[in-house]
Amino acid sequence: MSAIAGVWYPDGRPGAVKECDRISRALSLYGPHREGRWSGGEIALGHRLMRFLPEDRFDRQPLAGQGGRLHLVADCRIDNREELGRALGLDASERAIMCDAAFILAALERWGEGALDRLCGDFAFAAWDSDARTLLLARDPVGNRPLHYHAGQGWFAFASMPKGLLARPDVPTGPDPARLLTWQMLLPLQGANSFYTGVSRLDIGHLAIVTADGQVRDRRYWTPAALPRRRTIRGDDDADGLREVLDEAVKAQVRGTGGTALMLSGGLDSAAIASSAAPLLAAAGQRLQAYTNVPTSGEQRIWRPGLLTDEGPLAALMAANHPNIDHHLVHAYDADLLPLLERMIFLADQPVMNPLSTAWMHEIYLRAARAGAPVVLTGTSGNMGLTYTGEHLLIRHAARLRWRSLWRDADLLVSAGVYPSRQLALRAAVRPLLPLRLLSLWHRVRHSSVSPSPMLPVQWNNPQAQALFQQTAGPRYPFNRLTTWQAWHDLIMQCRDPGPLNAAANAGYGVDRRDPTSDRRVLAFCLSLSEDRYLRNGRCKDVFRRAFLDAPRRAEYKECRPAQVAPPTARGADARPGSPSSVRTPRDGAHSRTIFYVHADARPERRADHNGRETRSLARNWRKDWSGSGLAAPVPASRSGWLGWVPRDAPGSKRCLNHPDRGAATDRAKQPASYPGRHSSRFPGVDHDPAARYGSDHPADVRTPKPY
């Protein structure tokens, strides 16, 4: 990341350079490696660089183009450098010595504002056109880089972070109550309001043109609803395309000056990133540092359906698929949370949404920086695209009066854990199709009063909070009026602004947090698919599962190959998991990135013939006898339930999300003896002994706690 700043006095008064330097100094922690400045009399632009990319050694911002007419400052990482270079007519030797901001400048020179439709990556930039006397501001479609501004009386200023603008004495510093309430109530963060009354935020996926008369005209240049849809899809073209765009995004985002780390959970998104990043890094002779947050060994487990308290076993099985993944277990039971929160609020210039997550994220950032892995990959946006469930297909069924399909897919989503009951699934399908007046009447007739969730940290005696809730609750709740998944994606992405938090990771820990699942090409591909490509073949997330799971020709790993067992009822009661008729081995020379291990059912009371003991036995022995427990045939189109991960030790299978035995009480003696892969802990002592908990067959990197 870098930090950018600028001050413009349209009336030509002096002082732009002095004020720009003031803002730049306030942003010094976001760009400690190099400082640059350009002055054009009435306007001054500043840039501070933090080096994460190999090409950053060529960065000499601010940059000038078109014979001095255009000047640019940018905080950016461009992921389609080669594609842009070919479109601009640049040869390989020229591209090799160009920093990423130079690609933005060349694109603006060629296509003007249309360049924004060609840029892939994370960026926020400001471009000054001296002939037109206009200032162009822009942010990437997901908002991974922050940009703020203030329009004063006769002057305009911008900065990456609010603290730069707040360094000026004439910028109000008070909090914005409306923005705080919207944020606390988990509503979309639309508009220019920031958390400070005197600071405006350029919204994600927007550009703004500032003119000499002080007007700021902003518009959205990237809208999911406007993306083209794929009408004709043959065979597995959608799965192959999804895998291809994710590989392309990961390949672009592992570019850096040091090593690469990954926040590896027990979920699907980070596992998919690991299955893509590890082979890429292995080909270059590099290792992937994977970090998983786990509870302490002495902590009492709380088991209930849908809750996975320890993701360590699942993440370890994923890591064991690749010999170049170093898997580290992280927990922060002794963290002093309040100082960490204060520090994060200072770095991000905003409140923290998930305070308890700050401790283990702090620990992962520290570990990654010490390991020489400044690039930290995450899968935060995966649920909004890569692993979308297809739940909005129910609305299409209801609109077209396909009641049988509606009932079938509602049961499927309930069994997958998307909805807690069939009643709620059917209600979610019908509600968006009803007129708002009819919904309001129904609420009044039932005398149903909507109350805020106890999870919302709102001071409920606040009249503004009560008024805002009444405007957005019940039938007026924004998410209750959406009829397509593209509209749902658009709204839910507006509920978060990752830019300030990414900047906090850069400045506070010297790491660059990147999310391949938010890559523009990945999102565009996912959004081009209709809901029925995700909810089909008797399961949700179907395109993802076909892309990373089913086909036997995609079995790549020779040592840690998992077994897949299709649901028994899909093949008849006699074909139980683990029986010879339910499994088969992949062909010789086959290739795959299989990241799941067992098919089972989320509703054991509906699947009486499911034999959990045999399933766990199969999972426990797959490492010994691959020929007898290979990949199963693809799951037929039926109510297949869920996909879960089963560790090789039988008790560990109870850690699988939605496993039939997960709700049972589990004592300390039944914990898995070991995890495959390498683990570490920095907390020595009686309360946490890695060898005792995870076995002595893997080394433990024991370190002493260090303050931030």
Secondary structure per residue as TSV (DSSP state, phi and psi in degrees):
chain	resnum	aa	ss	phi	psi
A	1	M	-	360.0	155.0
A	2	S	E	-128.9	174.0
A	3	A	E	-123.4	137.5
A	4	I	E	-122.4	155.5
A	5	A	E	-155.5	158.9
A	6	G	E	-169.1	149.9
A	7	V	E	-134.9	134.3
A	8	W	E	-130.7	125.9
A	9	Y	-	-109.7	97.2
A	10	P	T	-60.7	-26.0
A	11	D	T	-81.3	-0.6
A	12	G	-	83.2	6.9
A	13	R	-	-64.0	153.8
A	14	P	S	-76.3	165.5
A	15	G	-	113.9	-2.1
A	16	A	H	-63.9	-40.9
A	17	V	H	-65.4	-44.8
A	18	K	H	-61.3	-45.6
A	19	E	H	-70.1	-34.8
A	20	C	H	-64.5	-39.8
A	21	D	H	-64.2	-37.1
A	22	R	H	-61.3	-46.3
A	23	I	H	-64.4	-42.5
A	24	S	H	-62.7	-39.2
A	25	R	H	-63.8	-37.1
A	26	A	H	-66.6	-20.7
A	27	L	T	-101.1	13.8
A	28	S	G	-61.9	-32.0
A	29	L	G	-69.9	-17.8
A	30	Y	G	-89.5	-7.2
A	31	G	-	-154.9	76.4
A	32	P	-	-86.1	-8.1
A	33	H	S	-90.3	-27.4
A	34	R	E	-160.2	144.3
A	35	E	E	-122.3	134.6
A	36	G	E	-134.9	153.3
A	37	R	E	-150.8	146.5
A	38	W	E	-135.1	140.5
A	39	S	E	-123.2	132.1
A	40	G	-	-119.2	29.9
A	41	G	S	84.7	-87.0
A	42	E	S	-74.8	-15.9
A	43	I	E	-135.6	147.2
A	44	A	E	-135.1	137.4
A	45	L	E	-118.9	139.2
A	46	G	E	-128.4	151.9
A	47	H	E	-144.7	137.5
A	48	R	E	-127.2	129.8
A	49	L	E	-106.1	135.9
A	50	M	-	-119.3	119.0
A	51	R	-	-82.9	121.2
A	52	F	-	-128.3	-18.2
A	53	L	S	-110.2	149.4
A	54	P	G	-59.8	-33.5
A	55	E	G	-79.6	-4.6
A	56	D	G	-64.9	-19.1
A	57	R	G	-69.0	-14.4
A	58	F	G	-98.8	3.0
A	59	D	-	-79.0	119.8
A	60	R	-	-130.3	46.7
A	61	Q	-	-68.6	154.2
A	62	P	S	-67.8	147.0
A	63	L	E	-104.0	151.3
A	64	A	E	-121.5	141.9
A	65	G	E	-144.7	171.2
A	66	Q	T	54.8	45.6
A	67	G	T	66.4	28.0
A	68	G	T	94.3	0.5
A	69	R	T	-75.2	-36.6
A	70	L	E	-110.9	131.1
A	71	H	E	-127.9	139.7
A	72	L	E	-134.3	139.5
A	73	V	E	-127.9	135.9
A	74	A	E	-145.2	141.7
A	75	D	E	-108.0	105.9
A	76	C	E	-153.9	158.9
A	77	R	E	-141.0	111.4
A	78	I	E	-94.6	123.1
A	79	D	S	-95.3	-9.8
A	80	N	-	-116.7	50.4
A	81	R	H	-59.6	-45.2
A	82	E	H	-65.3	-43.0
A	83	E	H	-62.5	-45.5
A	84	L	H	-63.5	-41.6
A	85	G	H	-60.4	-41.3
A	86	R	H	-66.1	-40.6
A	87	A	H	-67.0	-29.3
A	88	L	H	-88.1	-4.3
A	89	G	T	76.6	28.1
A	90	L	-	-95.6	135.5
A	91	D	-	-83.3	173.5
A	92	A	H	-63.1	-36.4
A	93	S	H	-66.5	-36.6
A	94	E	H	-69.7	-43.5
A	95	R	H	-63.2	-32.5
A	96	A	H	-66.1	-25.9
A	97	I	T	-109.0	15.6
A	98	M	-	-102.8	130.7
A	99	C	-	-72.8	167.2
A	100	D	H	-66.0	-33.7
A	101	A	H	-64.2	-29.5
A	102	A	H	-65.4	-31.0
A	103	F	H	-67.9	-38.4
A	104	I	H	-64.0	-44.0
A	105	L	H	-61.8	-45.9
A	106	A	H	-63.7	-37.6
A	107	A	H	-67.8	-38.9
A	108	L	H	-66.2	-37.6
A	109	E	H	-63.3	-36.3
A	110	R	H	-83.6	-46.6
A	111	W	H	-117.5	-2.4
A	112	G	G	63.8	-137.2
A	113	E	G	-63.6	-23.4
A	114	G	G	-64.4	-13.9
A	115	A	G	-62.2	-27.2
A	116	L	G	-65.0	-26.5
A	117	D	G	-76.2	-9.0
A	118	R	T	-109.8	-9.3
A	119	L	-	-87.5	130.9
A	120	C	-	-119.5	132.1
A	121	G	E	136.0	-168.3
A	122	D	E	-103.7	127.1
A	123	F	E	-158.1	153.2
A	124	A	E	-148.1	126.5
A	125	F	E	-146.0	164.5
A	126	A	E	-132.6	131.3
A	127	A	E	-126.4	125.7
A	128	W	E	-103.2	125.4
A	129	D	E	-104.6	107.3
A	130	S	T	-70.7	-30.8
A	131	D	T	-72.3	-45.9
A	132	A	T	-83.1	-13.0
A	133	R	T	52.8	53.6
A	134	T	E	-131.3	150.9
A	135	L	E	-118.0	123.3
A	136	L	E	-103.1	124.5
A	137	L	E	-114.4	144.4
A	138	A	E	-154.8	150.4
A	139	R	E	-128.7	157.2
A	140	D	-	-69.8	163.7
A	141	P	T	-61.1	-25.0
A	142	V	T	-102.1	-16.4
A	143	G	-	82.3	33.6
A	144	N	-	-74.4	-12.6
A	145	R	S	-121.8	133.3
A	146	P	-	-85.3	157.1
A	147	L	-	-158.1	127.4
A	148	H	E	-129.6	162.4
A	149	Y	E	-153.8	167.4
A	150	H	E	-142.1	127.3
A	151	A	E	-103.4	104.9
A	152	G	E	-96.2	-172.8
A	153	Q	T	-78.4	100.1
A	154	G	T	82.6	12.4
A	155	W	E	-154.8	160.6
A	156	F	E	-141.1	139.8
A	157	A	E	-140.2	149.5
A	158	F	E	-136.3	157.3
A	159	A	E	-160.2	155.2
A	160	S	S	-62.2	-45.1
A	161	M	S	-120.5	152.3
A	162	P	H	-58.2	-32.6
A	163	K	H	-61.5	-25.4
A	164	G	H	-66.6	-45.1
A	165	L	H	-71.2	-35.4
A	166	L	H	-69.5	-10.7
A	167	A	T	-69.8	-20.9
A	168	R	S	-79.5	133.4
A	169	P	T	-69.0	-19.8
A	170	D	T	-93.8	11.4
A	171	V	S	-102.7	122.0
A	172	P	-	-59.1	142.0
A	173	T	-	-110.8	1.3
A	174	G	-	-71.6	158.0
A	175	P	B	-72.9	155.1
A	176	D	-	-96.5	106.6
A	177	P	H	-61.6	-39.2
A	178	A	H	-63.7	-42.4
A	179	R	H	-65.8	-41.4
A	180	L	H	-61.8	-41.3
A	181	L	H	-66.1	-44.2
A	182	T	H	-59.7	-41.2
A	183	W	H	-67.9	-42.7
A	184	Q	H	-66.8	-30.7
A	185	M	T	-92.5	10.9
A	186	L	T	58.8	36.7
A	187	L	-	-96.3	161.7
A	188	P	-	-58.5	138.1
A	189	L	-	-93.7	64.1
A	190	Q	-	-86.8	151.7
A	191	G	S	98.1	-178.1
A	192	A	S	-92.6	-1.7
A	193	N	B	-66.7	135.8
A	194	S	-	-109.7	-168.5
A	195	F	S	-80.5	-0.3
A	196	Y	B	-123.2	138.6
A	197	T	T	-63.7	-31.3
A	198	G	T	-94.2	3.9
A	199	V	-	-124.1	130.2
A	200	S	E	-103.5	153.0
A	201	R	E	-114.3	130.4
A	202	L	-	-75.4	121.1
A	203	D	-	-67.8	159.5
A	204	I	T	-66.6	140.8
A	205	G	T	69.4	19.8
A	206	H	E	-113.8	157.5
A	207	L	E	-125.5	153.6
A	208	A	E	-135.3	137.6
A	209	I	E	-113.7	120.8
A	210	V	E	-102.9	127.7
A	211	T	-	-107.5	170.9
A	212	A	T	-67.7	-21.5
A	213	D	T	-84.0	6.6
A	214	G	S	90.4	0.8
A	215	Q	-	-78.9	142.4
A	216	V	E	-118.7	106.4
A	217	R	E	-104.4	109.9
A	218	D	E	-112.8	152.2
A	219	R	E	-150.0	159.5
A	220	R	E	-91.9	126.6
A	221	Y	-	-102.0	-10.8
A	222	W	-	-130.9	114.4
A	223	T	-	-128.1	121.7
A	224	P	G	-56.9	-35.4
A	225	A	G	-65.7	-22.0
A	226	A	G	-90.5	-2.4
A	227	L	S	-71.8	144.2
A	228	P	-	-68.2	147.7
A	229	R	-	-100.5	146.9
A	230	R	-	-88.5	112.1
A	231	R	-	-87.8	-36.7
A	232	T	-	-117.2	120.3
A	233	I	-	-130.0	125.9
A	234	R	-	-103.9	128.8
A	235	G	T	55.3	-127.0
A	236	D	T	-99.5	28.3
A	237	D	H	-61.4	-35.8
A	238	D	H	-68.6	-41.4
A	239	A	H	-67.1	-43.1
A	240	D	H	-64.9	-38.6
A	241	G	H	-66.9	-38.5
A	242	L	H	-64.1	-44.5
A	243	R	H	-63.5	-37.2
A	244	E	H	-67.4	-44.3
A	245	V	H	-70.5	-33.2
A	246	L	H	-68.0	-41.5
A	247	D	H	-58.8	-41.5
A	248	E	H	-64.6	-42.0
A	249	A	H	-66.5	-44.1
A	250	V	H	-64.5	-42.4
A	251	K	H	-58.9	-40.0
A	252	A	H	-71.2	-33.0
A	253	Q	H	-89.7	-10.6
A	254	V	T	-84.3	0.1
A	255	R	-	-66.3	125.2
A	256	G	S	-171.8	179.4
A	257	T	S	-94.0	-6.1
A	258	G	S	-137.6	-151.7
A	259	G	-	-81.1	-178.2
A	260	T	E	-126.8	136.8
A	261	A	E	-121.3	162.9
A	262	L	E	-142.3	132.7
A	263	M	E	-80.4	99.1
A	264	L	-	-100.3	112.6
A	265	S	-	-101.2	-170.0
A	266	G	S	-91.6	11.1
A	267	G	S	-93.2	-173.9
A	268	L	H	-82.6	-38.8
A	269	D	H	-66.5	-50.8
A	270	S	H	-67.5	-30.4
A	271	A	H	-65.8	-39.9
A	272	A	H	-64.5	-40.0
A	273	I	H	-64.7	-41.4
A	274	A	H	-62.4	-41.0
A	275	S	H	-67.6	-18.9
A	276	S	H	-95.3	-42.1
A	277	A	H	-72.9	-39.2
A	278	A	H	-60.9	-48.4
A	279	P	H	-63.1	-36.2
A	280	L	H	-62.9	-44.2
A	281	L	H	-71.3	-35.7
A	282	A	H	-62.3	-38.2
A	283	A	H	-64.2	-26.7
A	284	A	T	-95.4	6.0
A	285	G	T	73.5	26.7
A	286	Q	-	-113.6	162.6
A	287	R	-	-111.6	156.6
A	288	L	E	-112.2	121.1
A	289	Q	E	-89.1	114.0
A	290	A	E	-108.2	132.4
A	291	Y	E	-122.6	131.8
A	292	T	E	-127.7	128.8
A	293	N	E	-79.8	127.8
A	294	V	-	-132.8	155.8
A	295	P	-	-75.1	165.1
A	296	T	-	-74.2	158.5
A	297	S	T	-68.3	-29.6
A	298	G	T	-87.2	0.1
A	299	E	S	-77.4	137.9
A	300	Q	-	-74.5	127.5
A	301	R	-	-79.3	142.1
A	302	I	-	-115.2	114.1
A	303	W	-	-107.6	129.0
A	304	R	-	-155.3	157.0
A	305	P	T	-57.0	136.2
A	306	G	T	83.3	-1.8
A	307	L	-	-111.4	123.3
A	308	L	-	-114.8	106.8
A	309	T	S	-87.5	-20.9
A	310	D	-	-132.2	107.6
A	311	E	-	-92.2	3.8
A	312	G	H	-59.2	-48.3
A	313	P	H	-61.5	-40.9
A	314	L	H	-68.6	-43.9
A	315	A	H	-64.5	-35.8
A	316	A	H	-66.2	-37.3
A	317	L	H	-65.0	-37.7
A	318	M	H	-65.2	-44.8
A	319	A	H	-63.7	-32.5
A	320	A	T	-68.9	-14.7
A	321	N	T	-69.9	-18.1
A	322	H	-	-129.0	121.0
A	323	P	T	-67.7	-15.7
A	324	N	T	-96.9	13.6
A	325	I	E	-98.9	123.0
A	326	D	E	-97.7	112.1
A	327	H	E	-96.6	125.4
A	328	H	E	-119.9	133.4
A	329	L	E	-94.9	136.3
A	330	V	E	-130.2	135.8
A	331	H	-	-148.1	162.5
A	332	A	-	-137.4	53.7
A	333	Y	T	-68.6	-22.6
A	334	D	T	-104.0	15.2
A	335	A	-	-69.8	142.2
A	336	D	-	-88.2	95.8
A	337	L	H	-68.1	-40.8
A	338	L	H	-61.7	-46.7
A	339	P	H	-61.0	-35.2
A	340	L	H	-64.6	-41.3
A	341	L	H	-65.8	-43.0
A	342	E	H	-60.2	-41.4
A	343	R	H	-66.9	-42.7
A	344	M	H	-65.7	-38.4
A	345	I	H	-63.6	-39.8
A	346	F	H	-65.4	-42.8
A	347	L	H	-71.1	-37.9
A	348	A	H	-92.4	-10.4
A	349	D	T	55.7	36.5
A	350	Q	S	-164.2	164.4
A	351	P	-	-66.7	167.6
A	352	V	-	-103.7	126.4
A	353	M	S	-73.2	-45.4
A	354	N	-	-116.2	85.1
A	355	P	H	-59.8	-39.4
A	356	L	H	-69.3	-24.3
A	357	S	H	-75.2	-16.4
A	358	T	H	-62.2	-35.1
A	359	A	H	-65.3	-50.3
A	360	W	H	-75.3	-28.2
A	361	M	H	-66.4	-39.4
A	362	H	H	-57.7	-43.4
A	363	E	H	-67.0	-40.2
A	364	I	H	-65.8	-43.2
A	365	Y	H	-60.6	-42.7
A	366	L	H	-62.5	-45.5
A	367	R	H	-62.8	-43.8
A	368	A	H	-63.9	-41.8
A	369	A	H	-64.7	-41.7
A	370	R	H	-67.0	-31.7
A	371	A	T	-79.7	0.5
A	372	G	T	72.0	32.3
A	373	A	-	-121.8	78.4
A	374	P	-	-72.0	-18.0
A	375	V	E	-88.1	116.2
A	376	V	E	-115.0	113.3
A	377	L	E	-89.1	143.3
A	378	T	-	-135.9	170.0
A	379	G	-	-125.8	41.7
A	380	T	T	-61.8	-37.0
A	381	S	T	-92.0	8.0
A	382	G	G	-61.8	-39.7
A	383	N	G	-65.7	-20.9
A	384	M	G	-89.3	4.2
A	385	G	T	-160.9	-69.5
A	386	L	T	-58.2	-44.1
A	387	T	T	-116.7	37.5
A	388	Y	-	-60.9	142.9
A	389	T	-	-87.1	-19.9
A	390	G	-	86.5	16.3
A	391	E	T	-64.3	-24.7
A	392	H	T	-76.3	-3.3
A	393	L	H	-64.4	-26.7
A	394	L	H	-59.7	-36.8
A	395	I	H	-66.4	-39.1
A	396	R	H	-65.5	-40.6
A	397	H	H	-59.4	-44.9
A	398	A	H	-66.6	-39.2
A	399	A	H	-65.5	-32.0
A	400	R	T	-99.4	10.5
A	401	L	T	59.2	37.5
A	402	R	-	-93.4	78.0
A	403	W	H	-69.4	-37.1
A	404	R	H	-65.2	-44.1
A	405	S	H	-65.3	-38.4
A	406	L	H	-61.2	-46.2
A	407	W	H	-64.6	-43.8
A	408	R	H	-63.0	-48.8
A	409	D	H	-72.7	-27.8
A	410	A	H	-64.2	-43.7
A	411	D	H	-62.3	-38.2
A	412	L	H	-63.4	-43.3
A	413	L	H	-69.0	-32.4
A	414	V	H	-66.9	-43.0
A	415	S	H	-66.7	-27.3
A	416	A	T	-83.9	-4.8
A	417	G	T	86.9	7.9
A	418	V	S	-72.2	-40.5
A	419	Y	S	-121.1	145.3
A	420	P	S	-75.1	-22.4
A	421	S	S	-152.5	161.8
A	422	R	H	-65.7	-36.1
A	423	Q	H	-59.7	-44.9
A	424	L	H	-68.2	-35.4
A	425	A	H	-64.3	-44.9
A	426	L	H	-67.3	-36.2
A	427	R	H	-64.7	-41.3
A	428	A	H	-65.3	-27.4
A	429	A	H	-76.9	-34.9
A	430	V	H	-90.9	-34.3
A	431	R	G	-54.7	-46.8
A	432	P	G	-65.0	-16.3
A	433	L	G	-89.4	-11.5
A	434	L	S	-87.0	144.7
A	435	P	-	-61.3	148.0
A	436	L	H	-61.5	-36.7
A	437	R	H	-65.2	-39.6
A	438	L	H	-66.8	-39.5
A	439	L	H	-63.7	-42.4
A	440	S	H	-63.3	-40.8
A	441	L	H	-64.1	-40.5
A	442	W	H	-62.1	-40.0
A	443	H	H	-65.2	-39.2
A	444	R	H	-69.4	-40.4
A	445	V	H	-63.9	-39.2
A	446	R	T	-80.3	-5.8
A	447	H	T	55.0	37.9
A	448	S	-	-91.0	124.3
A	449	S	-	-107.7	129.7
A	450	V	-	-89.1	126.2
A	451	S	-	-114.6	152.2
A	452	P	-	-67.6	150.9
A	453	S	-	-65.3	141.1
A	454	P	T	-64.9	-13.1
A	455	M	T	-76.1	-20.1
A	456	L	S	-75.9	123.9
A	457	P	-	-83.7	57.0
A	458	V	-	-105.4	136.5
A	459	Q	-	-72.3	102.4
A	460	W	T	-76.3	-9.3
A	461	N	T	-85.2	7.0
A	462	N	-	-83.3	118.3
A	463	P	H	-59.8	-34.5
A	464	Q	H	-65.0	-38.6
A	465	A	H	-66.1	-41.1
A	466	Q	H	-64.2	-40.9
A	467	A	H	-66.8	-42.6
A	468	L	H	-65.0	-37.5
A	469	F	H	-66.8	-41.0
A	470	Q	H	-64.7	-30.5
A	471	Q	H	-76.0	-23.0
A	472	T	H	-121.2	0.2
A	473	A	S	-90.5	167.1
A	474	G	G	59.9	-128.7
A	475	P	G	-66.4	-18.5
A	476	R	G	-91.4	-1.4
A	477	Y	-	-60.9	126.3
A	478	P	G	-54.4	-39.0
A	479	F	G	-72.9	-15.3
A	480	N	G	-82.2	-5.8
A	481	R	G	-111.3	11.0
A	482	L	-	-91.2	136.8
A	483	T	-	-113.7	-10.8
A	484	T	S	-130.2	156.8
A	485	W	H	-76.2	-23.3
A	486	Q	H	-65.2	-40.5
A	487	A	H	-66.8	-38.4
A	488	W	H	-62.8	-44.9
A	489	H	H	-58.2	-45.5
A	490	D	H	-59.9	-43.8
A	491	L	H	-72.8	-40.2
A	492	I	H	-72.1	-30.1
A	493	M	H	-68.8	-24.7
A	494	Q	T	-79.9	-6.9
A	495	C	T	-81.9	-3.0
A	496	R	-	-139.5	148.8
A	497	D	-	-134.0	94.7
A	498	P	-	-75.2	-10.7
A	499	G	H	-55.9	-53.5
A	500	P	H	-60.4	-36.5
A	501	L	H	-69.7	-35.9
A	502	N	H	-64.3	-40.3
A	503	A	H	-63.9	-36.5
A	504	A	H	-63.4	-40.7
A	505	A	H	-64.8	-39.3
A	506	N	H	-61.9	-51.9
A	507	A	H	-74.9	-37.0
A	508	G	H	-83.5	-27.0
A	509	Y	H	-131.0	-8.2
A	510	G	S	71.5	29.2
A	511	V	-	-121.5	152.9
A	512	D	E	-112.5	108.1
A	513	R	E	-82.5	124.1
A	514	R	E	-129.5	145.9
A	515	D	-	-126.6	98.6
A	516	P	G	-61.5	-26.0
A	517	T	G	-72.5	-11.9
A	518	S	G	-99.2	6.6
A	519	D	-	-58.4	139.5
A	520	R	H	-59.6	-38.1
A	521	R	H	-70.2	-37.3
A	522	V	H	-65.2	-47.2
A	523	L	H	-65.0	-41.0
A	524	A	H	-62.8	-39.5
A	525	F	H	-67.4	-45.9
A	526	C	H	-62.2	-42.0
A	527	L	H	-72.6	-17.1
A	528	S	T	-77.0	-13.2
A	529	L	S	-92.2	141.7
A	530	S	-	-79.3	168.3
A	531	E	G	-61.8	-30.7
A	532	D	G	-73.8	-7.2
A	533	R	G	-82.8	-16.7
A	534	Y	T	-97.7	-33.3
A	535	L	S	-113.4	88.9
A	536	R	B	-159.5	173.6
A	537	N	T	56.6	28.5
A	538	G	T	72.8	24.8
A	539	R	B	-158.4	158.4
A	540	C	S	-93.5	165.1
A	541	K	S	57.3	37.9
A	542	D	H	-64.2	-43.2
A	543	V	H	-65.1	-35.8
A	544	F	H	-65.9	-43.7
A	545	R	H	-66.9	-35.9
A	546	R	H	-72.3	-31.3
A	547	A	H	-70.8	-33.3
A	548	F	H	-122.2	11.0
A	549	L	T	-141.0	-59.8
A	550	D	S	-77.3	-47.9
A	551	A	-	-64.3	127.4
A	552	P	T	-60.7	-24.3
A	553	R	T	-69.7	-4.3
A	554	R	E	-107.7	34.1
A	555	A	E	-97.8	103.7
A	556	E	-	-99.4	-28.3
A	557	Y	-	-93.3	138.8
A	558	K	S	-99.1	-17.9
A	559	E	S	-112.4	-42.4
A	560	C	S	-114.7	66.4
A	561	R	-	-95.2	125.2
A	562	P	-	-85.4	160.9
A	563	A	-	-100.6	140.1
A	564	Q	-	-112.6	134.2
A	565	V	-	-122.6	120.3
A	566	A	-	-72.9	155.5
A	567	P	-	-60.1	138.1
A	568	P	G	-59.5	-43.3
A	569	T	G	-69.7	-17.5
A	570	A	G	-71.9	-18.7
A	571	R	T	-121.9	0.6
A	572	G	-	109.9	157.2
A	573	A	T	-67.2	-23.2
A	574	D	T	-79.8	-19.3
A	575	A	-	-91.1	79.2
A	576	R	-	-82.2	158.1
A	577	P	T	-56.8	132.2
A	578	G	T	94.2	-11.7
A	579	S	S	-76.1	156.4
A	580	P	G	-58.2	-28.0
A	581	S	G	-79.7	-9.2
A	582	S	G	-104.7	-2.9
A	583	V	-	-134.6	157.9
A	584	R	-	-152.0	161.0
A	585	T	-	-97.0	149.7
A	586	P	-	-73.4	159.8
A	587	R	-	-69.0	158.1
A	588	D	T	-63.4	141.2
A	589	G	T	74.1	13.6
A	590	A	-	-76.8	160.4
A	591	H	E	-133.4	139.2
A	592	S	E	-161.5	159.4
A	593	R	-	-121.7	74.1
A	594	T	-	-79.5	124.7
A	595	I	-	-122.7	9.7
A	596	F	-	-126.6	162.3
A	597	Y	-	-124.4	-34.9
A	598	V	E	-144.7	133.1
A	599	H	E	-87.8	136.2
A	600	A	E	-149.5	-162.9
A	601	D	-	-125.4	138.5
A	602	A	S	-79.6	-12.7
A	603	R	-	-123.5	86.3
A	604	P	G	-63.0	-27.8
A	605	E	G	-69.3	-18.3
A	606	R	G	-95.1	-3.7
A	607	R	-	-130.5	74.4
A	608	A	T	-66.9	-22.6
A	609	D	T	-89.2	4.9
A	610	H	-	-73.3	125.6
A	611	N	-	-107.6	94.9
A	612	G	H	-62.5	-33.0
A	613	R	H	-64.6	-43.0
A	614	E	H	-67.7	-37.3
A	615	T	H	-61.8	-45.5
A	616	R	H	-67.2	-35.2
A	617	S	H	-63.8	-41.3
A	618	L	H	-63.1	-45.4
A	619	A	H	-64.0	-33.6
A	620	R	H	-71.4	-29.4
A	621	N	H	-104.0	3.9
A	622	W	T	-65.2	-28.9
A	623	R	T	-68.5	-29.9
A	624	K	T	-82.6	-36.3
A	625	D	-	-134.3	78.9
A	626	W	G	-65.9	-34.4
A	627	S	G	-63.7	-25.8
A	628	G	G	-100.2	-4.2
A	629	S	S	-140.7	56.0
A	630	G	-	-86.0	-161.2
A	631	L	-	-68.3	137.7
A	632	A	-	-81.4	167.9
A	633	A	-	-63.2	152.0
A	634	P	-	-54.8	145.8
A	635	V	-	-67.5	128.1
A	636	P	-	-65.5	167.0
A	637	A	S	-75.1	91.0
A	638	S	S	-156.0	-175.0
A	639	R	-	-77.5	86.3
A	640	S	-	-84.8	-13.5
A	641	G	-	81.6	-128.1
A	642	W	E	-119.0	170.5
A	643	L	E	-116.4	129.2
A	644	G	E	-134.6	170.6
A	645	W	-	-111.4	136.0
A	646	V	-	-122.5	117.0
A	647	P	-	-63.5	166.1
A	648	R	S	-71.4	-21.3
A	649	D	S	-91.4	134.9
A	650	A	G	-55.0	-46.3
A	651	P	G	-61.3	-29.0
A	652	G	G	-64.7	-19.5
A	653	S	G	-65.2	-20.9
A	654	K	G	-72.3	-7.4
A	655	R	G	-86.6	-4.9
A	656	C	S	-69.5	137.5
A	657	L	T	-62.0	125.3
A	658	N	T	68.3	17.6
A	659	H	-	-67.5	145.4
A	660	P	T	-57.2	-29.0
A	661	D	T	-98.1	7.6
A	662	R	T	-67.4	-27.1
A	663	G	T	-76.8	-10.5
A	664	A	S	-71.7	151.7
A	665	A	-	-68.6	141.0
A	666	T	-	-130.1	127.4
A	667	D	-	-97.7	173.5
A	668	R	G	-61.7	-32.4
A	669	A	G	-69.0	-19.0
A	670	K	G	-96.5	9.2
A	671	Q	S	-69.7	151.2
A	672	P	-	-60.5	142.3
A	673	A	S	-70.2	-32.6
A	674	S	-	-159.4	159.0
A	675	Y	-	-109.3	144.7
A	676	P	S	-72.0	143.2
A	677	G	S	107.4	-179.3
A	678	R	-	-102.5	138.8
A	679	H	E	-130.4	159.1
A	680	S	E	-148.2	157.6
A	681	S	E	-148.3	140.6
A	682	R	S	-100.1	7.3
A	683	F	-	-111.5	95.7
A	684	P	-	-80.6	168.1
A	685	G	S	123.3	-177.4
A	686	V	S	-68.2	-37.3
A	687	D	S	-67.5	-23.2
A	688	H	-	-147.1	106.1
A	689	D	-	-117.1	104.8
A	690	P	H	-57.7	-37.9
A	691	A	H	-67.0	-37.3
A	692	A	H	-71.9	-36.5
A	693	R	H	-83.4	-42.4
A	694	Y	H	-109.7	2.7
A	695	G	-	97.1	158.7
A	696	S	S	-97.4	7.4
A	697	D	S	-86.9	1.1
A	698	H	S	-131.9	140.9
A	699	P	-	-69.4	152.7
A	700	A	E	-119.8	125.7
A	701	D	E	-91.6	93.8
A	702	V	E	-92.7	123.7
A	703	R	-	-128.6	158.6
A	704	T	-	-90.6	149.2
A	705	P	-	-62.1	142.7
A	706	K	-	-129.0	140.8
A	707	P	-	-71.5	157.0
A	708	Y	-	-72.5	360.0
